[in-house]
Amino acid sequence: MGTEKQGLVEQFNLRSRLRFDIDGGNIWLDESRMLLLHAQAMGALRSELFRSLGVERARGLLVRMGFVSGQQDADLARKLFGNGEPYDVFRLGPELHAFEGLVRARIRDAKLDWEKGSFVGDVTWENSWEAESHIREFGVGDDPVCWSLIGYASGYVTRFFNRFVVFRETHCVGKGDEQCVLVGKPAEDWDNADGYLDYFRPGNIEGELAELREELARLRASLGGACRRDDLIGNSPAFEAAFDLVRKAAGSTINVLLLGETGVGKEVFARWLHAHSDRADKPFIAINCAAIPHDLIEAELFGVQKGAYTGAQQSRAGRFERADGGTLFLDEVGDLSPAAQVKLLRVLQSGEVERLGDDQTRKVNVRLVAATNVNLPQAIRQGSFRADLYYRLATYPVAIPPLRDRRSDIPLLAQALLGKYEAVYHKKLQGITDRAIRALVDYPWPGNVRELENVIERGVLLAPPGGRLEEQHLFAGAESVVPAGVELDTGGHLCDARESSHNKLCEALLKEGFNLEAHEARLIELAVQQAKGNLTHAARALGITRRQLAYRLKQNTAAAE
């Protein structure tokens, strides 16, 4: 928790207002009864609303539910009005949102008129539970998704100022943006041409019409032969860009070169390309060029005639002949020997293969899909790869993004892999915990999808039958896979890296003979210097009110005299 946030929470003593009555089965935040619910259960309910009510009606219901919640928290904040400055009390809304585990909000810019009761400004969100839940259920889409959180912000500010103020997301993690950003202003200042304000009014019948339109769109898509994804799983912008290129090439005979790091799933893309081509009923033959010794690769690719060399007891067709009429997938093509590169180029130019030890040529009709994680232009400059072969292979290059560039796809991939390995190990699990999903999303994945698959398989093996896949099952015995932003404490548990560094700093200060009054005075002095004498800005940096800062400055001055 940051200094500013901690200051407000402490200033208004929020923790003391949160009470757990275990015997009575109640949780109270001041006078409001609260519910401690699983985010995944709320996500399932939210998903069911979209599926049963349609998009428009579900959005309206979520907005109005959040609106009521925001009003409740505004009532609590207004009760505390006499205990602090108006702006600090107003900022309790974002703090309560984080206090309740919904989202971390920061007021980026705000124009407040306390007399007129007016608010115009924008806010950024981090760790939106609703965006995470939506991506987990539906993947990344084209529209903002944090509907209940928008309702909360609108309800809070509306009740606080006694004026109908409406927020709207301009950027959203749920549609592939870096962070969620929302803008708020009085309702009358919004253009309601698209019916956005109708979400805040009960009895929105637009949902029924939207549901009919969606059903019609689904029917049209099925009649039009919508392209199936099969084993290709993803909804992120980076994935969609790669998939769109592969989809457009599927119906042609063009040679495709798949580029990307090890483990990104190049062979899965190649198999999809073959399965959705006119050659789907013909063979798909794959060969890893890096896994076969250089002196044997030519025999594997082009075949061998009986007696061609010692040990060649019989004639054998190569991969080109076996793939005749279908697709040949050359993985790690960048590792081919110079001699094999020459023969491969000749086959691509002539459409004919010649077995080792044979003087007869055989015509082949093969669609070639190659893949490599080698930087081929650089290999050409270094003289290890032929430029003319590169231009033959790279007729249609497609870059497959690494997993770290498509993090929103990780929950979708994890769920699919969970189902795969449940069947392999004959074990039924109840899903993946939210903490485990967060750890998966935060981890950098140097081994890409292949590493994710290994992690999920290990997790399924370690998880108890009927249980859920937890973080400890995924990363058991592997300290190196601790997600970015967290680290291991001395007890071997995951902790926030910033909190850990703060603890280490405090420990170091205490060892040096800590003087609390001297360090506090120095911090206040630095804050005022950095704020160039502006006490309001300095107070915000310290997480206290301007009144509190002025009082402490007065005390420090008196002590110095």
C-alpha positions in Angstrom: 0.0 0.0 0.0 1.5 3.4 -1.0 2.2 6.2 1.4 -0.6 8.4 0.2 -3.2 5.6 0.4 -1.9 4.4 3.7 -2.2 8.0 5.0 -5.9 8.3 4.1 -6.7 4.8 5.5 -5.0 5.7 8.7 -6.3 9.2 8.9 -9.9 8.2 8.7 -9.3 5.0 10.7 -11.0 2.8 8.0 -9.7 -0.5 9.4 -11.5 0.1 12.7 -14.8 0.5 10.7 -14.4 -2.9 9.2 -15.8 -5.5 11.6 -16.2 -9.2 11.3 -19.1 -10.7 13.4 -18.3 -14.4 12.9 -20.9 -15.6 15.4 -23.6 -13.6 13.7 -22.4 -14.2 10.1 -22.0 -10.5 9.4 -19.3 -8.3 8.0 -19.7 -4.6 8.5 -18.1 -1.5 7.0 -19.3 1.2 9.3 -23.2 0.8 9.0 -23.2 -1.1 5.7 -23.3 -4.9 5.6 -20.6 -6.3 3.3 -20.1 -9.6 1.6 -16.8 -11.4 1.2 -17.2 -13.3 -2.0 -14.9 -15.1 -4.4 -14.1 -13.0 -7.4 -14.3 -16.1 -9.6 -17.9 -16.7 -8.4 -18.8 -13.1 -9.1 -17.2 -13.5 -12.5 -19.3 -16.6 -13.2 -22.5 -14.6 -12.2 -21.4 -11.7 -14.4 -20.8 -14.1 -17.3 -24.2 -15.7 -16.8 -25.8 -12.2 -16.9 -24.3 -11.6 -20.3 -25.3 -15.0 -21.7 -28.9 -14.9 -20.4 -29.8 -11.2 -20.6 -27.8 -10.1 -23.6 -25.0 -7.6 -23.7 -27.0 -4.4 -23.4 -29.2 -5.4 -20.6 -26.4 -7.0 -18.6 -24.3 -3.9 -18.9 -27.2 -1.8 -17.6 -27.7 -4.1 -14.7 -24.0 -4.1 -13.7 -23.8 -0.3 -14.0 -26.8 0.2 -11.7 -25.5 -2.3 -9.2 -22.2 -0.5 -9.1 -24.0 2.8 -8.8 -25.8 1.8 -5.6 -22.5 0.5 -4.1 -20.8 3.8 -4.9 -23.6 5.7 -3.3 -23.3 3.7 -0.1 -19.5 4.4 0.1 -20.2 8.1 -0.6 -22.5 8.2 2.4 -19.7 6.8 4.6 -17.3 9.4 3.2 -19.7 12.3 3.9 -20.0 11.1 7.5 -16.3 11.7 7.8 -16.5 15.2 6.3 -15.8 16.9 9.6 -12.6 14.9 10.1 -10.5 16.2 7.3 -10.3 18.5 4.3 -12.9 18.2 1.6 -10.5 16.9 -1.1 -9.1 14.3 1.2 -12.6 13.1 2.1 -13.5 13.0 -1.6 -10.5 10.8 -2.3 -11.8 8.2 0.1 -13.9 6.9 -2.8 -10.9 5.5 -4.8 -9.4 4.3 -1.5 -12.6 2.5 -0.5 -12.6 0.9 -4.0 -9.2 -0.5 -3.3 -10.0 -1.3 0.3 -12.8 -3.5 -0.9 -10.5 -5.3 -3.4 -12.2 -4.1 -6.5 -9.7 -1.9 -8.3 -6.8 0.5 -7.5 -7.9 4.0 -8.7 -5.9 7.1 -9.1 -7.4 10.6 -9.7 -5.2 11.8 -12.6 -6.9 15.2 -13.2 -9.9 16.8 -11.5 -11.7 20.1 -11.6 -13.8 20.4 -8.5 -16.3 23.1 -7.6 -17.5 22.5 -4.1 -20.0 25.4 -4.1 -21.7 24.4 -7.4 -21.2 20.7 -6.7 -19.4 20.0 -10.0 -16.8 17.4 -11.0 -14.9 17.1 -14.3 -11.9 14.8 -14.5 -10.3 11.5 -15.4 -9.2 8.5 -13.4 -6.8 5.6 -14.1 -7.5 2.1 -12.8 -5.0 -0.7 -12.1 -5.9 -4.4 -11.3 -9.6 -4.1 -12.2 -11.2 -7.4 -11.0 -13.9 -6.9 -13.7 -11.4 -6.6 -16.6 -9.6 -9.7 -15.3 -12.8 -11.6 -15.0 -14.1 -10.6 -18.4 -10.9 -11.5 -20.2 -10.9 -14.9 -18.4 -14.5 -15.6 -19.6 -14.6 -14.0 -23.0 -11.1 -12.8 -23.9 -10.1 -9.4 -25.2 -12.9 -7.6 -27.0 -13.6 -4.3 -28.8 -15.5 -2.5 -26.0 -14.8 -1.4 -22.4 -15.9 -4.0 -19.9 -15.7 -2.5 -16.4 -19.4 -1.8 -16.1 -20.0 -2.3 -12.4 -16.8 -0.2 -11.6 -18.1 2.6 -13.9 -21.4 2.5 -12.0 -19.5 2.7 -8.7 -17.5 5.8 -9.7 -20.7 7.5 -11.1 -22.7 6.6 -8.0 -20.0 7.8 -5.6 -19.4 11.2 -7.2 -23.2 11.7 -7.8 -24.0 11.2 -4.2 -21.0 13.2 -3.0 -21.9 16.3 -5.0 -25.7 15.8 -5.1 -25.5 16.0 -8.9 -25.8 13.4 -11.5 -22.2 12.7 -12.7 -21.4 10.0 -15.2 -18.1 8.2 -15.9 -17.2 6.5 -19.1 -14.2 4.4 -20.0 -12.0 5.7 -22.8 -9.4 3.0 -22.4 -9.8 -0.5 -21.0 -7.5 -3.5 -20.3 -10.5 -5.6 -21.4 -10.1 -4.3 -25.0 -6.3 -4.6 -25.1 -5.3 -1.2 -23.7 -2.3 -0.8 -21.3 -4.6 0.4 -18.5 -8.1 1.5 -17.8 -8.9 5.2 -18.0 -12.3 6.8 -17.4 -13.6 10.3 -17.7 -16.3 11.8 -15.5 -18.5 14.9 -16.0 -22.0 16.0 -15.3 -24.6 13.9 -17.2 -25.9 16.8 -19.2 -22.4 17.4 -20.7 -22.5 13.9 -22.3 -23.8 13.3 -25.8 -26.3 10.5 -25.4 -26.6 9.7 -29.1 -25.4 6.1 -28.5 -27.8 5.6 -25.5 -25.0 5.4 -23.0 -26.9 7.2 -20.3 -29.7 4.6 -20.6 -27.5 2.1 -18.8 -28.1 4.2 -15.6 -31.9 4.0 -15.9 -33.8 0.8 -14.9 -36.1 -1.0 -17.3 -33.7 -0.9 -20.3 -35.5 -3.0 -22.9 -32.7 -2.5 -25.4 -31.2 -5.7 -24.1 -33.8 -7.8 -25.8 -33.2 -6.2 -29.2 -29.5 -6.5 -28.8 -29.9 -10.2 -28.0 -31.9 -10.7 -31.2 -29.2 -8.8 -33.2 -26.5 -11.0 -31.7 -28.3 -14.1 -32.5 -28.8 -13.0 -36.1 -25.1 -12.2 -36.3 -24.2 -15.7 -35.0 -26.5 -17.3 -37.6 -25.0 -15.2 -40.4 -21.5 -16.1 -39.3 -22.3 -19.8 -39.3 -24.0 -19.6 -42.7 -21.0 -17.7 -44.0 -18.6 -20.5 -42.9 -16.9 -18.7 -40.0 -13.3 -19.7 -39.6 -12.8 -22.1 -36.6 -9.8 -21.6 -34.3 -9.5 -25.2 -33.2 -6.2 -25.5 -31.2 -5.3 -21.9 -31.8 -6.3 -20.1 -28.6 -6.1 -16.4 -28.1 -7.9 -13.1 -28.4 -5.2 -10.5 -27.8 -4.4 -7.9 -30.5 -1.0 -9.5 -31.1 -2.5 -13.0 -31.5 -5.3 -11.7 -33.8 -2.8 -10.0 -36.1 -0.8 -13.3 -36.6 -3.9 -15.4 -36.9 -5.4 -13.1 -39.5 -2.3 -13.5 -41.7 -2.4 -17.2 -41.4 -6.1 -17.3 -42.1 -5.7 -15.3 -45.3 -3.0 -17.7 -46.5 -4.8 -20.9 -45.7 -6.7 -21.2 -49.0 -3.7 -20.6 -51.2 -0.5 -22.6 -52.1 1.9 -19.9 -51.1 5.0 -20.8 -49.1 4.7 -19.6 -45.5 7.6 -18.7 -43.2 6.6 -18.8 -39.5 8.9 -16.6 -37.3 9.1 -16.5 -33.5 10.8 -17.5 -30.4 11.2 -21.1 -29.3 7.9 -22.4 -27.8 5.5 -19.9 -29.3 3.5 -22.7 -31.1 4.8 -22.4 -34.7 3.9 -26.1 -35.4 0.4 -25.6 -34.1 0.0 -22.7 -36.5 1.4 -24.8 -39.3 -1.0 -27.7 -38.6 -3.9 -25.2 -38.5 -2.8 -23.8 -41.9 -2.8 -27.4 -43.4 -6.1 -28.4 -41.8 -7.9 -25.4 -43.3 -6.4 -25.6 -46.7 -7.5 -27.5 -49.8 -4.8 -30.1 -48.9 -6.5 -31.1 -45.6 -7.2 -34.6 -46.7 -3.5 -35.1 -47.8 -0.5 -35.8 -45.6 1.0 -33.3 -43.1 4.7 -34.2 -42.7 6.8 -32.4 -40.1 10.6 -32.5 -39.6 12.8 -30.7 -37.1 15.9 -29.8 -39.1 17.9 -29.1 -35.9 17.2 -32.5 -34.4 18.8 -34.5 -37.3 22.6 -34.7 -37.8 23.8 -32.8 -40.9 25.0 -36.0 -42.6 21.6 -37.5 -42.4 19.3 -34.5 -43.1 19.5 -34.9 -46.9 18.5 -38.5 -46.8 15.6 -37.6 -44.5 14.4 -34.8 -46.8 15.0 -36.2 -50.2 15.1 -40.0 -49.7 17.8 -42.6 -50.4 18.3 -45.2 -53.0 19.4 -48.8 -52.0 23.3 -49.0 -51.9 23.8 -45.2 -51.9 26.1 -45.6 -48.9 27.1 -48.2 -46.4 24.1 -49.2 -44.4 21.5 -48.2 -47.1 20.0 -51.7 -47.4 16.8 -50.6 -49.1 15.4 -47.6 -51.0 13.4 -45.1 -48.9 11.3 -42.1 -49.8 12.2 -38.8 -48.1 9.8 -36.4 -46.4 9.1 -34.5 -49.7 7.8 -37.6 -51.4 5.8 -38.6 -48.3 4.2 -35.1 -48.2 3.3 -35.3 -51.9 -0.1 -33.5 -52.4 0.0 -32.2 -48.8 2.1 -30.0 -46.6 5.7 -30.3 -45.5 6.6 -28.4 -42.3 10.3 -27.7 -42.0 10.9 -26.6 -38.4 14.2 -24.9 -37.4 15.0 -24.4 -41.1 17.7 -21.9 -40.1 19.9 -24.8 -38.9 20.1 -26.6 -42.3 23.6 -27.3 -43.5 24.9 -25.4 -46.6 24.7 -28.6 -48.8 21.1 -29.2 -47.7 20.2 -25.6 -48.4 21.4 -26.0 -52.0 19.3 -29.1 -52.6 16.3 -27.6 -50.9 16.5 -24.5 -53.2 16.7 -26.8 -56.2 13.5 -28.7 -55.2 11.6 -25.4 -54.6 12.6 -24.1 -58.0 12.0 -27.3 -60.0 9.3 -29.2 -58.0 11.5 -32.3 -58.4 13.5 -34.4 -55.9 16.4 -36.7 -56.5 17.1 -39.4 -53.9 20.7 -39.9 -52.7 22.4 -42.4 -54.9 19.8 -42.2 -57.7 19.8 -40.4 -61.0 16.1 -40.4 -61.4 14.0 -37.3 -60.5 10.5 -37.5 -59.1 7.9 -34.8 -59.4 6.4 -33.6 -56.1 3.5 -31.3 -55.3 4.2 -30.0 -51.9 3.1 -26.9 -50.0 6.0 -25.8 -47.9 5.7 -24.2 -44.4 9.0 -23.4 -42.8 9.7 -22.1 -39.3 12.7 -20.7 -37.4 13.7 -18.7 -34.4 16.9 -17.7 -36.1 17.3 -14.2 -37.4 17.7 -15.2 -41.1 18.7 -11.8 -42.5 21.5 -11.7 -40.0 22.5 -15.3 -40.8 22.7 -14.2 -44.5 25.1 -11.4 -43.6 27.2 -13.9 -41.6 27.3 -16.3 -44.6 25.5 -19.2 -42.8 22.3 -19.0 -44.8 21.7 -18.5 -48.5 19.9 -15.3 -49.6 18.2 -16.9 -52.6 16.8 -19.7 -50.4 15.6 -17.1 -47.9 13.6 -15.3 -50.5 12.0 -18.6 -51.7 11.0 -19.4 -48.1 9.9 -15.9 -47.0 7.3 -15.4 -49.7 4.7 -14.9 -46.9 6.4 -14.3 -43.5 4.2 -14.5 -40.3 5.6 -13.5 -36.9 4.1 -15.4 -34.0 4.2 -13.2 -30.9 5.8 -14.3 -27.7 3.6 -15.1 -24.7 4.7 -12.0 -22.8 3.2 -9.8 -25.6 -0.2 -11.5 -25.4 -0.7 -11.7 -21.6 -4.5 -11.5 -21.9 -4.4 -14.8 -23.7 -2.8 -16.6 -20.7 -6.0 -17.3 -18.8 -7.6 -18.7 -21.9 -4.6 -20.9 -22.6 -4.4 -22.0 -19.0 -8.0 -23.1 -19.0 -7.6 -25.0 -22.2 -4.4 -26.8 -21.0 -6.1 -27.6 -17.7 -8.8 -29.5 -19.6 -6.2 -31.3 -21.7 -4.2 -32.6 -18.7 -7.3 -33.4 -16.6 -8.0 -36.0 -19.3 -4.4 -37.2 -19.5 -4.2 -37.8 -15.7 -7.8 -38.8 -15.3 -8.3 -36.1 -12.7 -11.1 -33.6 -12.3 -10.3 -30.2 -10.8 -12.5 -27.2 -10.0 -10.5 -24.7 -12.0 -7.6 -22.3 -11.3 -7.5 -19.9 -8.4 -7.4 -16.2 -8.9 -4.0 -15.9 -7.3 -2.6 -18.6 -9.6 -4.0 -16.8 -12.6 -2.4 -13.6 -11.5 1.0 -15.4 -11.0 0.7 -16.9 -14.5 -0.1 -13.5 -16.1 2.7 -11.7 -14.2 5.4 -14.3 -15.1 7.6 -13.3 -18.1 7.5 -16.8 -19.8 10.9 -17.1 -21.5 9.8 -20.5 -22.7 6.5 -19.2 -24.1 3.4 -21.5 -24.6 5.5 -24.6 -24.3 6.7 -23.6 -20.8 3.1 -22.7 -19.8 2.0 -26.1 -20.9 4.7 -27.7 -18.8 3.7 -25.6 -15.8 0.0 -26.5 -16.1 0.8 -30.2 -16.6 2.9 -30.1 -13.4 0.2 -28.3 -11.6 -2.5 -30.8 -12.6 -0.2 -33.6 -11.4 0.3 -32.0 -8.0 -3.2 -30.7 -7.3 -5.5 -32.9 -5.3 -8.5 -34.5 -7.1 -11.5 -32.3 -6.8 -9.5 -29.3 -5.7 -8.3 -26.2 -7.5 -5.0 -25.5 -9.2 -3.1 -23.2 -6.9 0.0 -21.1 -7.2 2.0 -23.6 -5.1 1.1 -26.4 -7.5 2.2 -24.4 -10.6 5.5 -23.1 -9.3 6.5 -25.9 -6.8 10.2 -26.0 -6.1 11.0 -23.3 -8.7 12.1 -20.0 -7.2 13.2 -18.7 -10.5 9.6 -18.5 -11.7 8.4 -16.0 -9.1 6.3 -13.5 -11.1 7.6 -10.0 -11.8 6.7 -7.5 -9.0 6.8 -10.1 -6.2 9.6 -11.9 -4.5 10.2 -14.5 -1.8 10.4 -13.5 1.8 12.6 -15.3 4.4 9.7 -17.8 5.0 9.6 -18.8 1.4 6.3 -17.0 0.7 5.5 -14.6 -2.1 5.4 -10.9 -1.1 5.2 -7.6 -2.9 8.6 -6.4 -4.0 7.9 -2.8 -3.1 6.8 -3.8 0.4 9.9 -6.0 0.8 12.2 -3.1 -0.2 10.4 -0.8 2.3 10.9 -3.4 5.0 14.6 -3.7 4.2 15.0 0.0 4.3 13.3 0.2 7.7 15.5 -2.6 9.0 18.7 -0.8 7.8 17.6 2.5 9.4 16.9 0.8 12.8 20.4 -0.8 12.8 22.0 2.6 12.4 20.5 4.0 15.6 17.2 5.5 14.3 16.1 8.9 15.4 12.4 9.2 14.6 12.0 12.9 15.1 15.1 13.8 13.1 14.1 11.5 10.2 10.5 12.9 10.2 11.8 16.5 10.2 14.1 15.7 7.3 11.3 14.0 5.2 9.0 17.0 5.8 11.8 19.4 4.7 12.5 17.4 1.5 8.8 17.2 0.6 8.4 20.9 1.0 11.6 21.5 -1.1 10.4 19.2 -3.9 6.9 20.8 -3.9 8.7 24.2 -4.2 7.0 25.5 -1.0 3.5 24.4 -2.0 2.2 22.9 1.3 -0.8 21.2 -0.3 1.4 19.2 -2.8 3.9 18.4 -0.1 1.2 17.1 2.2 -0.1 14.8 -0.6 3.4 13.5 -1.2 3.7 12.7 2.6 0.2 11.2 2.8 -1.1 13.7 5.3 -3.4 16.7 5.2 -2.2 20.3 4.7 -3.3 21.1 8.3 -1.3 18.2 9.7 1.8 19.3 7.7 1.5 23.0 8.8 1.2 21.8 12.5 4.4 19.7 12.2 6.3 22.5 10.4 5.4 24.8 13.3 6.6 22.2 15.8 9.9 21.7 14.0 10.5 25.4 13.8 9.8 25.8 17.5 12.1 22.9 18.4 14.9 24.4 16.2 14.6 27.8 18.1 
